[in-house]
Amino acid sequence: MGSLGSVLIRCAVLGFAAVSLSACDLTSGNSFASPSGAVVNRAKCSQSSDSCFQKAAATCGGPYQVVDSESHAGRLLEDAMPGPVTWYTMTYQCGPSDGKMPAFAFRGGSTVNANINIHQQ
């Protein structure tokens, strides 16, 4: 029974780790010079656009102007290929804002969810 107990504990730990990882919200960002020479920043976030706002607020330390935004399908830890996770990208410039919220319009292919099977008759 000791062997079965250790297998059950391992399964429980792996299951908990999988659930914890799936609830993770990844955020990254980079800066570059725009054609005018002004510094523009980009935040890329998984699962929620809220993290993009938090990244912009932390980077700018005050108001910022949203230049562009979009969303697309990706995988849990990266967005190079379509998958079941929605990724949000927001390009912004620190400084005065016009107050317009980003639309995060969906671009790219459809989402992929291997757990859903659709049978048409």
PyMOL commands that place a pseudoatom at each C-alpha (Angstrom):
pseudoatom trace, name=CA, resn=MET, resi=1, chain=A, elem=C, hetatm=0, pos=[0.000, 0.000, 0.000]
pseudoatom trace, name=CA, resn=GLY, resi=2, chain=A, elem=C, hetatm=0, pos=[2.998, 2.311, 0.539]
pseudoatom trace, name=CA, resn=SER, resi=3, chain=A, elem=C, hetatm=0, pos=[3.721, 2.328, -3.196]
pseudoatom trace, name=CA, resn=LEU, resi=4, chain=A, elem=C, hetatm=0, pos=[0.123, 3.178, -4.073]
pseudoatom trace, name=CA, resn=GLY, resi=5, chain=A, elem=C, hetatm=0, pos=[0.105, 5.973, -1.490]
pseudoatom trace, name=CA, resn=SER, resi=6, chain=A, elem=C, hetatm=0, pos=[3.241, 7.580, -2.938]
pseudoatom trace, name=CA, resn=VAL, resi=7, chain=A, elem=C, hetatm=0, pos=[1.777, 7.368, -6.456]
pseudoatom trace, name=CA, resn=LEU, resi=8, chain=A, elem=C, hetatm=0, pos=[-1.411, 9.083, -5.285]
pseudoatom trace, name=CA, resn=ILE, resi=9, chain=A, elem=C, hetatm=0, pos=[0.595, 11.823, -3.561]
pseudoatom trace, name=CA, resn=ARG, resi=10, chain=A, elem=C, hetatm=0, pos=[2.665, 12.393, -6.711]
pseudoatom trace, name=CA, resn=CYS, resi=11, chain=A, elem=C, hetatm=0, pos=[-0.490, 12.612, -8.816]
pseudoatom trace, name=CA, resn=ALA, resi=12, chain=A, elem=C, hetatm=0, pos=[-2.030, 15.094, -6.377]
pseudoatom trace, name=CA, resn=VAL, resi=13, chain=A, elem=C, hetatm=0, pos=[1.109, 17.275, -6.405]
pseudoatom trace, name=CA, resn=LEU, resi=14, chain=A, elem=C, hetatm=0, pos=[1.343, 17.208, -10.212]
pseudoatom trace, name=CA, resn=GLY, resi=15, chain=A, elem=C, hetatm=0, pos=[-2.365, 18.019, -10.507]
pseudoatom trace, name=CA, resn=PHE, resi=16, chain=A, elem=C, hetatm=0, pos=[-2.023, 20.967, -8.133]
pseudoatom trace, name=CA, resn=ALA, resi=17, chain=A, elem=C, hetatm=0, pos=[1.035, 22.228, -10.067]
pseudoatom trace, name=CA, resn=ALA, resi=18, chain=A, elem=C, hetatm=0, pos=[-0.848, 22.018, -13.358]
pseudoatom trace, name=CA, resn=VAL, resi=19, chain=A, elem=C, hetatm=0, pos=[-3.797, 23.990, -11.986]
pseudoatom trace, name=CA, resn=SER, resi=20, chain=A, elem=C, hetatm=0, pos=[-1.482, 26.585, -10.442]
pseudoatom trace, name=CA, resn=LEU, resi=21, chain=A, elem=C, hetatm=0, pos=[0.436, 27.021, -13.682]
pseudoatom trace, name=CA, resn=SER, resi=22, chain=A, elem=C, hetatm=0, pos=[-2.741, 27.372, -15.742]
pseudoatom trace, name=CA, resn=ALA, resi=23, chain=A, elem=C, hetatm=0, pos=[-3.843, 30.265, -13.516]
pseudoatom trace, name=CA, resn=CYS, resi=24, chain=A, elem=C, hetatm=0, pos=[-0.537, 32.062, -14.164]
pseudoatom trace, name=CA, resn=ASP, resi=25, chain=A, elem=C, hetatm=0, pos=[-0.644, 35.397, -15.980]
pseudoatom trace, name=CA, resn=LEU, resi=26, chain=A, elem=C, hetatm=0, pos=[2.566, 36.066, -17.912]
pseudoatom trace, name=CA, resn=THR, resi=27, chain=A, elem=C, hetatm=0, pos=[3.632, 39.621, -18.724]
pseudoatom trace, name=CA, resn=SER, resi=28, chain=A, elem=C, hetatm=0, pos=[6.550, 40.871, -20.780]
pseudoatom trace, name=CA, resn=GLY, resi=29, chain=A, elem=C, hetatm=0, pos=[7.483, 44.140, -22.416]
pseudoatom trace, name=CA, resn=ASN, resi=30, chain=A, elem=C, hetatm=0, pos=[10.023, 45.957, -24.508]
pseudoatom trace, name=CA, resn=SER, resi=31, chain=A, elem=C, hetatm=0, pos=[10.815, 49.511, -25.646]
pseudoatom trace, name=CA, resn=PHE, resi=32, chain=A, elem=C, hetatm=0, pos=[11.805, 50.874, -29.041]
pseudoatom trace, name=CA, resn=ALA, resi=33, chain=A, elem=C, hetatm=0, pos=[12.172, 54.190, -30.843]
pseudoatom trace, name=CA, resn=SER, resi=34, chain=A, elem=C, hetatm=0, pos=[9.211, 55.299, -32.962]
pseudoatom trace, name=CA, resn=PRO, resi=35, chain=A, elem=C, hetatm=0, pos=[9.734, 57.031, -36.350]
pseudoatom trace, name=CA, resn=SER, resi=36, chain=A, elem=C, hetatm=0, pos=[9.533, 60.402, -34.541]
pseudoatom trace, name=CA, resn=GLY, resi=37, chain=A, elem=C, hetatm=0, pos=[12.293, 59.307, -32.167]
pseudoatom trace, name=CA, resn=ALA, resi=38, chain=A, elem=C, hetatm=0, pos=[9.948, 59.077, -29.179]
pseudoatom trace, name=CA, resn=VAL, resi=39, chain=A, elem=C, hetatm=0, pos=[10.300, 55.982, -27.006]
pseudoatom trace, name=CA, resn=VAL, resi=40, chain=A, elem=C, hetatm=0, pos=[7.360, 53.597, -27.358]
pseudoatom trace, name=CA, resn=ASN, resi=41, chain=A, elem=C, hetatm=0, pos=[6.732, 50.625, -25.073]
pseudoatom trace, name=CA, resn=ARG, resi=42, chain=A, elem=C, hetatm=0, pos=[4.942, 47.338, -25.643]
pseudoatom trace, name=CA, resn=ALA, resi=43, chain=A, elem=C, hetatm=0, pos=[3.372, 45.096, -23.009]
pseudoatom trace, name=CA, resn=LYS, resi=44, chain=A, elem=C, hetatm=0, pos=[2.350, 41.528, -23.848]
pseudoatom trace, name=CA, resn=CYS, resi=45, chain=A, elem=C, hetatm=0, pos=[0.168, 39.703, -21.337]
pseudoatom trace, name=CA, resn=SER, resi=46, chain=A, elem=C, hetatm=0, pos=[-1.575, 36.337, -21.197]
pseudoatom trace, name=CA, resn=GLN, resi=47, chain=A, elem=C, hetatm=0, pos=[-5.103, 35.629, -20.000]
pseudoatom trace, name=CA, resn=SER, resi=48, chain=A, elem=C, hetatm=0, pos=[-6.025, 39.190, -18.943]
pseudoatom trace, name=CA, resn=SER, resi=49, chain=A, elem=C, hetatm=0, pos=[-5.522, 42.674, -20.338]
pseudoatom trace, name=CA, resn=ASP, resi=50, chain=A, elem=C, hetatm=0, pos=[-5.324, 43.990, -16.753]
pseudoatom trace, name=CA, resn=SER, resi=51, chain=A, elem=C, hetatm=0, pos=[-1.657, 43.004, -16.578]
pseudoatom trace, name=CA, resn=CYS, resi=52, chain=A, elem=C, hetatm=0, pos=[-0.921, 45.196, -19.612]
pseudoatom trace, name=CA, resn=PHE, resi=53, chain=A, elem=C, hetatm=0, pos=[-2.378, 48.218, -17.796]
pseudoatom trace, name=CA, resn=GLN, resi=54, chain=A, elem=C, hetatm=0, pos=[-0.347, 47.387, -14.694]
pseudoatom trace, name=CA, resn=LYS, resi=55, chain=A, elem=C, hetatm=0, pos=[2.842, 47.045, -16.767]
pseudoatom trace, name=CA, resn=ALA, resi=56, chain=A, elem=C, hetatm=0, pos=[2.218, 50.421, -18.472]
pseudoatom trace, name=CA, resn=ALA, resi=57, chain=A, elem=C, hetatm=0, pos=[1.501, 52.153, -15.148]
pseudoatom trace, name=CA, resn=ALA, resi=58, chain=A, elem=C, hetatm=0, pos=[4.657, 50.682, -13.597]
pseudoatom trace, name=CA, resn=THR, resi=59, chain=A, elem=C, hetatm=0, pos=[6.819, 51.590, -16.608]
pseudoatom trace, name=CA, resn=CYS, resi=60, chain=A, elem=C, hetatm=0, pos=[5.539, 55.148, -16.934]
pseudoatom trace, name=CA, resn=GLY, resi=61, chain=A, elem=C, hetatm=0, pos=[4.902, 55.973, -13.297]
pseudoatom trace, name=CA, resn=GLY, resi=62, chain=A, elem=C, hetatm=0, pos=[2.012, 58.165, -14.434]
pseudoatom trace, name=CA, resn=PRO, resi=63, chain=A, elem=C, hetatm=0, pos=[-0.218, 58.738, -17.475]
pseudoatom trace, name=CA, resn=TYR, resi=64, chain=A, elem=C, hetatm=0, pos=[0.393, 57.071, -20.826]
pseudoatom trace, name=CA, resn=GLN, resi=65, chain=A, elem=C, hetatm=0, pos=[-1.109, 57.166, -24.318]
pseudoatom trace, name=CA, resn=VAL, resi=66, chain=A, elem=C, hetatm=0, pos=[-2.246, 53.875, -25.869]
pseudoatom trace, name=CA, resn=VAL, resi=67, chain=A, elem=C, hetatm=0, pos=[-0.936, 53.768, -29.445]
pseudoatom trace, name=CA, resn=ASP, resi=68, chain=A, elem=C, hetatm=0, pos=[-2.224, 50.316, -30.479]
pseudoatom trace, name=CA, resn=SER, resi=69, chain=A, elem=C, hetatm=0, pos=[-3.657, 47.148, -28.977]
pseudoatom trace, name=CA, resn=GLU, resi=70, chain=A, elem=C, hetatm=0, pos=[-4.615, 43.674, -30.131]
pseudoatom trace, name=CA, resn=SER, resi=71, chain=A, elem=C, hetatm=0, pos=[-5.340, 40.179, -28.872]
pseudoatom trace, name=CA, resn=HIS, resi=72, chain=A, elem=C, hetatm=0, pos=[-4.583, 36.788, -30.389]
pseudoatom trace, name=CA, resn=ALA, resi=73, chain=A, elem=C, hetatm=0, pos=[-4.619, 33.072, -29.587]
pseudoatom trace, name=CA, resn=GLY, resi=74, chain=A, elem=C, hetatm=0, pos=[-1.560, 31.414, -28.110]
pseudoatom trace, name=CA, resn=ARG, resi=75, chain=A, elem=C, hetatm=0, pos=[-0.372, 28.678, -25.834]
pseudoatom trace, name=CA, resn=LEU, resi=76, chain=A, elem=C, hetatm=0, pos=[-0.027, 28.777, -22.067]
pseudoatom trace, name=CA, resn=LEU, resi=77, chain=A, elem=C, hetatm=0, pos=[3.626, 29.855, -21.886]
pseudoatom trace, name=CA, resn=GLU, resi=78, chain=A, elem=C, hetatm=0, pos=[4.149, 31.424, -25.321]
pseudoatom trace, name=CA, resn=ASP, resi=79, chain=A, elem=C, hetatm=0, pos=[2.137, 32.828, -28.204]
pseudoatom trace, name=CA, resn=ALA, resi=80, chain=A, elem=C, hetatm=0, pos=[4.175, 31.693, -31.227]
pseudoatom trace, name=CA, resn=MET, resi=81, chain=A, elem=C, hetatm=0, pos=[1.488, 29.164, -32.181]
pseudoatom trace, name=CA, resn=PRO, resi=82, chain=A, elem=C, hetatm=0, pos=[-2.308, 29.296, -31.770]
pseudoatom trace, name=CA, resn=GLY, resi=83, chain=A, elem=C, hetatm=0, pos=[-3.694, 27.716, -28.631]
pseudoatom trace, name=CA, resn=PRO, resi=84, chain=A, elem=C, hetatm=0, pos=[-6.416, 28.017, -25.980]
pseudoatom trace, name=CA, resn=VAL, resi=85, chain=A, elem=C, hetatm=0, pos=[-4.999, 31.106, -24.189]
pseudoatom trace, name=CA, resn=THR, resi=86, chain=A, elem=C, hetatm=0, pos=[-5.793, 34.679, -25.254]
pseudoatom trace, name=CA, resn=TRP, resi=87, chain=A, elem=C, hetatm=0, pos=[-2.737, 36.970, -25.324]
pseudoatom trace, name=CA, resn=TYR, resi=88, chain=A, elem=C, hetatm=0, pos=[-3.076, 40.772, -25.179]
pseudoatom trace, name=CA, resn=THR, resi=89, chain=A, elem=C, hetatm=0, pos=[-0.574, 43.265, -26.621]
pseudoatom trace, name=CA, resn=MET, resi=90, chain=A, elem=C, hetatm=0, pos=[-0.672, 46.992, -25.890]
pseudoatom trace, name=CA, resn=THR, resi=91, chain=A, elem=C, hetatm=0, pos=[1.698, 49.552, -27.406]
pseudoatom trace, name=CA, resn=TYR, resi=92, chain=A, elem=C, hetatm=0, pos=[1.886, 52.778, -25.411]
pseudoatom trace, name=CA, resn=GLN, resi=93, chain=A, elem=C, hetatm=0, pos=[3.878, 55.971, -24.922]
pseudoatom trace, name=CA, resn=CYS, resi=94, chain=A, elem=C, hetatm=0, pos=[4.512, 57.547, -21.521]
pseudoatom trace, name=CA, resn=GLY, resi=95, chain=A, elem=C, hetatm=0, pos=[3.067, 61.027, -21.107]
pseudoatom trace, name=CA, resn=PRO, resi=96, chain=A, elem=C, hetatm=0, pos=[-0.282, 62.769, -21.510]
pseudoatom trace, name=CA, resn=SER, resi=97, chain=A, elem=C, hetatm=0, pos=[-3.217, 60.548, -22.445]
pseudoatom trace, name=CA, resn=ASP, resi=98, chain=A, elem=C, hetatm=0, pos=[-6.368, 61.185, -24.476]
pseudoatom trace, name=CA, resn=GLY, resi=99, chain=A, elem=C, hetatm=0, pos=[-8.167, 58.818, -22.073]
pseudoatom trace, name=CA, resn=LYS, resi=100, chain=A, elem=C, hetatm=0, pos=[-9.261, 56.326, -24.770]
pseudoatom trace, name=CA, resn=MET, resi=101, chain=A, elem=C, hetatm=0, pos=[-9.238, 52.723, -23.622]
pseudoatom trace, name=CA, resn=PRO, resi=102, chain=A, elem=C, hetatm=0, pos=[-7.669, 50.106, -25.909]
pseudoatom trace, name=CA, resn=ALA, resi=103, chain=A, elem=C, hetatm=0, pos=[-10.038, 47.813, -27.813]
pseudoatom trace, name=CA, resn=PHE, resi=104, chain=A, elem=C, hetatm=0, pos=[-7.753, 44.735, -27.889]
pseudoatom trace, name=CA, resn=ALA, resi=105, chain=A, elem=C, hetatm=0, pos=[-9.337, 43.662, -31.205]
pseudoatom trace, name=CA, resn=PHE, resi=106, chain=A, elem=C, hetatm=0, pos=[-8.737, 39.983, -31.964]
pseudoatom trace, name=CA, resn=ARG, resi=107, chain=A, elem=C, hetatm=0, pos=[-6.191, 39.418, -34.744]
pseudoatom trace, name=CA, resn=GLY, resi=108, chain=A, elem=C, hetatm=0, pos=[-4.885, 36.186, -36.163]
pseudoatom trace, name=CA, resn=GLY, resi=109, chain=A, elem=C, hetatm=0, pos=[-6.333, 32.704, -36.346]
pseudoatom trace, name=CA, resn=SER, resi=110, chain=A, elem=C, hetatm=0, pos=[-8.982, 31.168, -34.188]
pseudoatom trace, name=CA, resn=THR, resi=111, chain=A, elem=C, hetatm=0, pos=[-8.305, 29.742, -30.751]
pseudoatom trace, name=CA, resn=VAL, resi=112, chain=A, elem=C, hetatm=0, pos=[-7.468, 26.070, -30.433]
pseudoatom trace, name=CA, resn=ASN, resi=113, chain=A, elem=C, hetatm=0, pos=[-8.911, 23.944, -27.671]
pseudoatom trace, name=CA, resn=ALA, resi=114, chain=A, elem=C, hetatm=0, pos=[-8.132, 20.244, -27.927]
pseudoatom trace, name=CA, resn=ASN, resi=115, chain=A, elem=C, hetatm=0, pos=[-10.710, 19.430, -25.231]
pseudoatom trace, name=CA, resn=ILE, resi=116, chain=A, elem=C, hetatm=0, pos=[-13.684, 20.448, -27.374]
pseudoatom trace, name=CA, resn=ASN, resi=117, chain=A, elem=C, hetatm=0, pos=[-14.959, 18.121, -30.072]
pseudoatom trace, name=CA, resn=ILE, resi=118, chain=A, elem=C, hetatm=0, pos=[-17.711, 19.392, -32.322]
pseudoatom trace, name=CA, resn=HIS, resi=119, chain=A, elem=C, hetatm=0, pos=[-19.697, 16.766, -34.210]
pseudoatom trace, name=CA, resn=GLN, resi=120, chain=A, elem=C, hetatm=0, pos=[-21.874, 18.081, -37.006]
pseudoatom trace, name=CA, resn=GLN, resi=121, chain=A, elem=C, hetatm=0, pos=[-24.722, 16.019, -38.420]
for i in range(1, 121): cmd.bond("trace and resi %d" % i, "trace and resi %d" % (i + 1))
show_as sticks, trace
zoom trace
